[in-house]
Amino acid sequence: MHDQEERILLGHGSGGRLSHDLIENIMVAAFANPALAELHDGARLGIGGTKLAFATDSYVVKPRFFPGGDIGKLAVCGTVNDLAMCGAAPLYLSAGFILEEGLPVDELRRIVASMSTMAQTAGVAIVTGDTKVVEKGAVDGIYINTAGIGALLPQADITAKRVKPDQVVIVSGYLGDHAIAVMGERHGLTLPQQIISDCAPLNKLIQTLLAAVPAVSMLRDPTRGGLATTLNEIAADAGVGILLDESAIPVRPEVQAVCELLGFDPLYLANEGKVVVFVEREYSKKVLTIMRQYPVSNAARIIGTVTAKPAGQVALRTTIGGLRLLDMLTGEQLPRIC
């Protein structure tokens, strides 16, 4: 009797453990090279005497338009932010479109206009691209791929290898806004007006921060899989533990209320305009001062510390004084969130 054939599940796109296993066992195994082995938000490359970052991402969010953004805004911000997390100044993007037969042209115009606005806001140029049209039903309206290149900042060395015990963990603002905004629009829920996607370019904030505080060791945007999954990846790569303080983690009361009603955990929800920063404690006040000068990060706060043990694990000190182990996301809370 033959074993049942293994197939791709929605959970393989969650950014959690299934995604991690898929990438490690199939993609990394097939394409093995030193740049890929870092498993950062993008690749850091040297070409002659020039140091660059290169990133790519695809966007299949459902619905295409949601409070605070749309698939076009998301596509530009997502790749700009991936480059920024590598310690690079984003410069140029490509844009690839897969369009479904029957997509309203006015919708495409709105999406492209949104991309143009975000590219101008981030200070990048969309310099090349591709468009394909497929039969009705082959895709859900429109899928977008963006790739980008940026110049690595000379003072930046952003890598999990620099994450050490006694460093602090800082998050730039409220968690879970994007996931709940998209979910509410998808299911026709009436949610408080305060719940809108946090989708935004972070590159100008990051460039200012790294110029002032080169000691920043690691940056990551907690997108699919949320904060908990992102920190698990960093803890594993760095060989350290991370201890979070639940009372310090920023979640809007409105988002928390929706999570409690529907059984979601905001620590595992996707964000599209947040950054997690690792830095020596002595620089934390300076980091917070800089971050709070920008609208995208004016709610920044310290949420935890790096510990020597247990290596590779993330724990949460709860508001009642207990400890809760935070593992990677398993399965899929909200598919097609970006």
N, C-alpha and C positions, 0 to 999 in steps of 0.2 A: 504494500500500500504506500503510495507516494505522499510525502509531506505536503500540506497545503502551501501553495505558492505565496511567498511574502509580497505584500503590496503596499503602496504608498497610502498613508492615512492623512487626514486633515491635521492631526497632531504633529506630523513631520514638518509642518510649516509654522509651528507655534513659537519657535525660538527657544523652546525648552529642551528637555532631555532627549526627546525623540529627534528633534532637529539636530542637536549636538551629535547624537550617535550616527545619524545619516551622513552628516558632513564628515565626521572623523572616519567612518568605515568605508565610505564610497568616494567622496570628493577628494579629501586630503590624501587618501591612499592612492588614488589614481594620478593626482596632479602634483605629488610631493615635490616641494622646493622650499628653500629657506624663507623666502618672502611670505609664502602661504602659511608656513608653519607657525608664524606669530599669531594667526587667527585673530587679528585686530579688526577694527571696523573698515580698514582698507590696507593695502600693501604699501610699505615704505621701500622705495627703490632708489638706487643710485645710477644715474646715466651720465657717464663722464664725470665731471665735477659737480653735477647738479643733483640735488636730493629732492625727490618728488614723492608724493603720496598719490595712490590711484585707488578709486573705489567705484563700485557699481551696485545697483539695487533695482528691483522690479516692484511695481505697485499694482495691486489688484483689489484695492479697497472697495468694499460694498457697504453703503451706497457711494456713488461717485462724488456727491455733494453732501456735506454735513456741517453742523454748527462750528464755525471757526475755520473752515477750509474746504478743500476739494482734492481730488486725486492729483491735479497738476501742482498745486501748492506743496502737497506732500512729497511729490517726486523730486522737486528742486530742493526743498529743505532737507529731505532725508539724505541725499548724496552730499550736499554742502556740509551737513553735520557729521557725516562719516569721515570726510576729509579733515574737518576740524578736530575730531577726536584723535586723529593720528598726529596732531601737532602741526598741521599744515594750513596755509592760507589758500583756500579754494580759488581756482582761476577759471577753468573752462569745464563745461559740461557737454555731453551729448544727450540726445533725446530720441528714443525709439518708441514708436506707437504701433500697437496692434489694435485695429479698429474693427468692430463688428458691423457687417452690412446692416443698414437701417439706423445706425446711430444718428441722432439729429445733429446737423451741421452746427446749429447754434450752440449746442452743448460743447462740441469740440472747440468752437471759438472761445467760449467762456473758460475752458480748461487751459487752452494755450495762452490766453490773456493772463490768467492767474500765474502761469509759469513765468511769463515775461516779467510780471510785477515782482515776483519773488526773486528772480535772477537779478533784477536791478537793485532790490533791497539788499541782497547778499553781496553785490558787487562782483558777480560772475557773468560770463557770457556763454550762451548756448550756441556752439559753433559748428555742430554737425548732428546728423540724425538719420532716421529711417522711418518709413511708414509702410505698413502692410494692412490690407483689408482681407478679412476672412468671412466665410459664410455665416449667415444669421444662425445664432445658437452655438457657434464655435468658441466665442468668448462672451463675457458679460459686458457688452458695450465698448469698453476701452481698457486696455492694459498699457502701462508705460514703463519703459526701462530708462534710467538715467545712469550715466557713468561720468566720472569727473577726475580731473587731475589738479593737484595743488602743489605749491612749493613748501617743503618742510621748513619750519621756522628754525633758524640756526641755534636758538637758545633752548629748544624743546627736545626732550628725550622721553617720549611717552611710551612706556612699556610696563607690563605687569612685573617684570624683573626688578623694577625699582620700588615696588610696594613692600614696605617693611613694617614690623611691629612698632606700635606706638604712633604711627601716622593716624590722622583723622580722616573720616569719610564725610564729605559735604555733598548735599544735593541742592540743586538750584531752585527748587520750588515744589509746588503741589503735584502729587502723583495721581495718575489714573484718569485725568480729565479727557484725554484723547479717546481712550477706549470706551468710556461711558458715553461721550458725545456721539461717537459713531454707532454704538449699540442702540442708543435711544432713537436716532434717526432711522436706523435699519428696521426697527420693530415698531415705529410709529408711537413711541412713548412720549408723554408730556413730561419733560424734565425741567428743573429750575433753570432760568436763563443764565445763571452763573456757570453752568456746565457747558463749556465750549472746548473744542480741541486746542491743545497748547502748541500746535504745529507752528514752528518758527525757525528761522536760521540763527545759529548760535556762533557763527564764525567770528564775528566782530568782538563779541564778548570773550571768546577763547583767545583770540590774538592779543587783546589787551591784557588778559590774565597771565598768559605765558610770558609776555614781555616784562611784566612787573614781578612775576614770581616764577622764575625758571625751575625752582625746586619742586613744582608740581610733577608728580611721578606718573600719574595715570588719569586718563579721562575716558569716560564711556557714556553713551546716551542709552538709557534703559528703555529700549523700544519693545519689540516682541519678547514676551516672557517677563517683562517688568523689572523692577529693582531687584527682587530676590534672585531671579535667574542671572541677571547681569553680575551681581556680586558673587554668586557661586562660581561663575566662570573666572572672575578675577582671582578669587581665593584659591582656586585649583591651579591656575597658571602661576601664581606667585608663591604657592606653598605656604600660605598663612591662614589664620582664622580671621573672621570679621564679627564683631559684636555690635549690634544695633540697639538703640534706645527707642522703644516704641513711642514713648511720649514726645520724642523730638521729630518723628517722621511726619512731614506735612501732607495731610489729606483734607480736602475741603469737606466740611460737614455734609454738604449735598451729595458729594460723591460717596462718602462713607455710608450715607443713608441708603443710596441705591444699591451699594455692594451688600449691605446687610439684608436688604429686601430680596435680592436675587441670588445671594449665596456666592458672591465674588470676593476675592481677596485683593485689595488695592495694591498690595506689594507685588502682585503678579500681572498687573494690568499694563498695557502698552502706553508709552509716552512718546511724543514726537517733538518736544521742545525743551527737554530737560537734560542736564549733564550731571554725572557723578564725578567728583574730584577727590583724589587722594593726595595728601600733602603732609609734610612734617607739622606737628602741632604748633611750633613757633611761628609758622607762616599763616596759620588759619585765620587770624583776625584780619590780616591784609587781604587774603583771598575773599573773605566775606564782605569786606568794605568795597572791593572792586565789583563783586557780583551784584551787590545791592544797588549799584548805580545804574544798572541796566533793567529795563522793564521785564525782560524775559527771565531775570533771575533775582528779582527784588525780594523774594521770599526765601532766599538761600539760608541754609542752616546746617550745623554739624549734626549728623544723625548717628555716628558711631565711631569706633576705633578699630585699628588693625591689631590683632593679637598673634602671638607666636604659635599657640595651639588652641584648639585642634586644627591642624593644617588642612586646608581645603574645605572648611565648613563655615557656614554663616549661621549665627544665632541671634535671636531677638530677646532682649530683656523686656518683658511685658510690663504694662502699667501696674500690675499687681505684684511685681517682683519676681515672677518666675522666668524660666528660660524656655524658649521655643526654638527648635531647630528649623531653619528655612532651607528646604531643598530646592533643586531646579523645578520649574514647572513641568508637570507630566500631563500629557494629553493636550487639549486645546480649550481654553476658556472662551475666546472669541475669535473664530476664524476670519480671515480676510480683513484684518484690522489696519493693514497698510499696503 
